[in-house]
């Protein structure tokens, strides 16, 4: 990410977080003369103990010097969580990520990861890389979501599939909530790998092709590992509930393992679905 893209991302993030805070929750009058939702710039500056001019420059994406102590004050003023604070630091201080090794990204999954996928028989599981490209999955995920084997390798980007494949939109009862979780993860990668221009090109392409992506992306949600309950309406199994747990895989490759653990009667429905598929084959 070059400086222009980095500063634009910082600007969008700060504006989004400021707009999400109710003035009265921070001791400011709501008032009828506010033209935009959330706090004013001068109010954020007051809470952070910096000048309005300096904060305005920061939010406008100007290339100015910032310190960790000031970022801490801004984080407190904007009520950022730990993942959002890390993202702010990545963008504002231009934290350098590790060198990108293309060979690592092209490596096959380790035998242990393949074993884990095989053992999670009744937990649909997907493994993605730092681009959210799907590099591994188990049979359960193929039957709940779609058959990833039938999708060309260069098109197996999870973010892209969420917006282009009707199967995902038909499956998730609250598709928007479902997508937001993955976009929040994607944004943590975006902030961490500042040197990878791929992110800027991908976001530009998706924003141009999918207006909903652009709208959700501008909300600037950040989370390294969101945990949430997802409700699916499966064409063959009916209502299914899963706990989504996102795990970072330690090792040379920056991989993430997304495990959907069945809730209540969902496991029995999944067992019947997989057994029926097995009998048909």
C-alpha positions in Angstrom: 0.0 0.0 0.0 1.6 3.3 -1.0 1.3 6.4 1.1 -1.6 7.8 -0.7 -3.7 4.7 -0.3 -2.6 4.3 3.3 -3.6 7.9 4.2 -6.9 7.5 2.4 -7.6 4.4 4.4 -6.7 6.2 7.7 -9.0 9.1 6.8 -11.9 6.8 6.0 -11.4 4.8 9.2 -11.3 7.9 11.5 -14.4 9.4 9.9 -16.3 6.2 10.2 -15.4 5.7 13.9 -16.3 9.3 14.7 -19.7 9.1 13.0 -20.6 6.0 15.1 -20.3 7.7 18.5 -23.4 9.4 19.9 -22.4 12.9 21.2 -24.5 12.6 24.4 -22.6 9.4 25.3 -19.5 11.5 25.6 -21.1 14.4 27.5 -21.8 16.6 24.5 -25.3 17.9 23.7 -27.0 16.1 20.8 -28.3 19.4 19.4 -30.4 20.1 16.3 -27.7 21.9 14.4 -25.5 18.8 13.7 -25.3 18.2 10.0 -23.7 14.8 10.3 -24.1 11.9 12.7 -21.6 11.3 15.5 -19.0 13.6 17.0 -17.6 16.7 15.4 -13.9 16.9 14.7 -13.4 19.5 17.4 -15.1 17.3 19.9 -12.7 14.4 19.1 -9.8 16.8 19.4 -11.0 18.0 22.8 -11.4 14.5 24.1 -8.0 13.5 22.8 -6.3 16.6 24.1 -5.0 17.8 20.7 -5.7 20.8 18.6 -8.6 20.8 16.2 -6.3 21.8 13.4 -4.0 18.9 14.0 -6.8 16.3 14.3 -8.4 17.7 11.2 -5.2 17.2 9.2 -4.9 13.7 10.5 -8.5 12.9 9.5 -8.0 14.5 6.1 -5.2 12.1 5.5 -2.4 14.6 5.5 1.1 13.2 5.9 1.9 14.5 9.4 4.0 13.1 12.2 2.1 11.2 14.9 3.2 9.5 18.1 2.1 6.5 20.0 0.9 8.5 23.0 -1.3 10.7 20.8 -2.7 7.7 19.0 -3.6 6.2 22.4 -5.5 9.4 23.3 -7.4 9.3 19.9 -8.2 5.6 20.5 -9.7 6.4 23.8 -11.7 9.4 22.4 -13.1 7.2 19.6 -13.7 4.2 21.9 -11.7 1.8 19.8 -11.4 -1.8 20.7 -8.0 -3.6 20.7 -8.2 -4.8 17.1 -9.2 -1.3 15.9 -6.3 0.2 17.9 -3.9 -2.2 16.2 -5.4 -1.2 12.8 -5.0 2.5 13.6 -1.4 2.0 14.6 -0.7 0.1 11.4 -2.0 2.9 9.2 -0.9 5.9 11.2 2.6 4.7 12.0 3.0 2.7 8.8 4.0 -0.4 10.6 6.1 -2.6 8.4 4.9 -6.1 7.9 7.1 -9.1 7.3 8.5 -9.6 3.9 6.1 -11.4 1.6 7.4 -14.7 0.2 5.4 -15.8 -2.8 6.7 -19.4 -2.4 5.1 -19.7 1.0 1.8 -18.6 -0.4 1.9 -21.3 -3.0 2.8 -24.1 -0.6 0.4 -26.9 0.1 -1.3 -27.3 3.4 0.8 -29.2 6.0 -0.1 -32.8 6.8 -1.4 -31.7 10.2 -3.8 -29.1 8.8 -5.1 -31.7 6.3 -5.6 -34.1 9.2 -7.5 -31.4 11.1 -9.8 -30.8 8.1 -10.4 -34.5 7.8 -11.2 -35.0 11.5 -13.7 -32.1 11.7 -16.3 -34.3 10.1 -19.4 -32.4 11.3 -17.9 -29.0 11.6 -17.7 -27.2 8.2 -14.2 -25.7 8.0 -12.5 -23.4 5.5 -8.8 -22.4 5.5 -7.9 -19.1 3.9 -4.7 -17.1 3.3 -4.0 -13.5 4.0 -5.9 -12.5 0.8 -8.9 -14.5 2.0 -8.2 -17.0 -0.8 -9.6 -20.4 0.0 -6.7 -22.9 0.2 -8.4 -25.7 2.1 -11.8 -27.1 3.1 -13.5 -30.2 4.3 -16.4 -32.2 2.8 -18.9 -30.7 5.3 -18.1 -27.2 4.1 -18.5 -28.2 0.5 -22.0 -29.5 1.2 -23.1 -26.6 3.4 -21.7 -23.8 1.2 -20.8 -24.9 -2.3 -18.4 -27.3 -4.0 -15.2 -25.3 -4.0 -13.5 -27.9 -6.2 -15.7 -26.8 -9.1 -14.5 -23.2 -8.8 -11.2 -22.4 -10.6 -8.4 -21.8 -8.2 -7.9 -18.2 -9.1 -11.5 -17.4 -8.4 -11.6 -19.0 -4.9 -11.5 -15.8 -3.0 -13.9 -15.9 -0.1 -14.7 -12.2 -0.1 -15.4 -12.3 -3.9 -17.6 -15.4 -3.6 -19.7 -13.8 -0.8 -20.7 -11.1 -3.2 -20.9 -13.1 -6.5 -22.3 -16.5 -5.7 -26.1 -16.7 -5.1 -25.6 -19.8 -3.0 -24.1 -17.7 -0.1 -26.8 -15.0 -0.3 -29.6 -17.7 -0.3 -27.9 -19.6 2.5 -27.3 -17.0 5.2 -30.5 -15.7 6.9 -28.7 -12.5 7.7 -26.3 -12.3 4.8 -25.1 -8.8 5.7 -24.1 -9.8 9.2 -22.4 -12.8 7.8 -20.4 -10.8 5.3 -19.4 -8.1 7.9 -17.5 -10.6 10.0 -15.3 -11.6 7.1 -14.8 -8.0 5.9 -13.7 -7.1 9.5 -11.0 -9.9 9.3 -10.0 -8.8 5.8 -9.5 -5.2 7.0 -7.0 -6.4 9.7 -4.9 -8.0 6.9 -5.3 -4.9 4.8 -3.8 -2.7 7.6 -1.0 -5.2 8.4 0.3 -5.8 4.9 1.0 -2.2 4.0 3.5 -3.2 1.3 1.0 -5.4 -0.7 -0.6 -3.4 -3.5 -2.9 -6.3 -4.2 -5.3 -5.1 -1.5 -5.8 -1.7 -3.0 -6.5 -3.2 -6.4 -8.9 -5.8 -5.1 -10.9 -3.3 -3.0 -11.0 -0.9 -6.0 -12.3 -3.7 -8.2 -14.9 -4.9 -5.7 -16.1 -1.4 -4.9 -16.6 -0.7 -8.6 -18.4 -4.0 -9.3 -20.5 -4.3 -6.1 -22.1 -1.3 -4.5 -22.9 -3.3 -1.4 -19.3 -4.1 -0.9 -18.4 -0.4 -1.1 -21.1 0.4 1.5 -20.1 -2.3 4.0 -16.4 -1.6 3.5 -16.8 2.1 4.4 -18.2 1.0 7.8 -14.6 0.2 8.7 -15.3 -2.7 11.0 -12.1 -4.4 12.3 -11.8 -7.7 14.1 -9.0 -10.3 14.1 -11.3 -13.1 15.1 -15.0 -12.4 15.4 -17.1 -15.0 17.1 -20.8 -15.1 16.2 -23.8 -17.4 15.7 -24.8 -17.8 12.1 -28.2 -19.0 11.0 -28.4 -20.8 7.6 -31.5 -21.9 5.6 -30.1 -24.9 3.8 -32.1 -26.1 0.7 -31.9 -29.7 1.9 -31.5 -29.5 5.7 -33.6 -26.5 6.6 -32.7 -24.2 9.5 -29.1 -24.7 10.7 -27.3 -22.8 13.5 -23.5 -22.6 13.7 -21.0 -20.9 16.0 -18.3 -19.4 13.8 -14.8 -19.5 15.3 -11.9 -18.0 13.4 -8.5 -19.2 14.4 -5.1 -17.9 13.3 -2.8 -20.8 12.2 0.8 -20.5 13.5 3.5 -21.2 11.0 5.3 -19.9 7.9 2.0 -19.3 6.0 -0.4 -16.6 7.3 -3.5 -18.8 7.3 -6.8 -18.6 9.1 -9.1 -21.6 10.0 -12.8 -20.7 10.1 -14.7 -23.5 11.9 -18.5 -23.7 12.0 -19.5 -25.6 15.0 -23.1 -26.9 14.9 -25.5 -25.7 17.6 -28.5 -27.6 19.0 -30.1 -30.0 16.4 -27.9 -28.8 13.6 -25.3 -31.5 14.0 -28.0 -34.2 13.6 -29.3 -32.4 10.5 -25.7 -32.2 9.1 -25.1 -35.9 9.8 -28.3 -36.9 7.9 -27.3 -34.6 5.1 -23.9 -36.1 4.7 -25.2 -39.7 5.1 -27.8 -39.0 2.4 -25.1 -37.7 0.0 -22.9 -40.7 0.8 -25.7 -43.1 0.0 -26.5 -41.3 -3.3 -22.8 -41.6 -4.3 
